[in-house]
Amino acid sequence: MKSLPIFIFLIISNFSFAQFKLGAGLGYLENGNQFSLQAKTAVGITNELMLGGSYNYYLSSANQYDVNVDAMWRIIDINRTVYIYPFGGLHFIKPNNTRIDIGINLGLFSYFPITEKLELYIEPKYILGSARSFSLSAGVFFF
């Protein structure tokens, strides 16, 4: 129990020095041919590992949304400007007036600079679960 404050301090200090990204974009979900508005965040844990999360609000239905939490591992770094991360994670979707469905995300995440303060991100993925589907998201990270 005495080590808990030390553990919390180490986690907080790690995230305070990590690269944090916040952005917004658009998404497409093949299952139901639906478009969404997306809020996205990512935090670099190490030079190779990044954790990301997103929230999608589907425009075709006022009651449908999804939340994604992914772990990304950088495998390609092109001139330190284009980064490609394969990832896996969890997908939580709330279809209209039904219970939340949990699935697994498998895909690629990539981002590259547009200007000094903006980065474009692209994220194709396949969602495994009871509502299997392909999803494509794109947007910008701003600092």
Buried (B, 14 or more C-beta within 10 A) or exposed (E): EEEEEEEEEEEEEEEEEBEEBEBEBBBBBEEEEBEBBBBBBBBBBEEEEBBBBBBBBBEEBEEBBBBBEBBBEBEEEEEEEEBBBEBBBBBBBBBEEEEEBEBEBBBBBBBBEEEEEEBBBBBBBBBBBEBEBEBBBBBBBEE
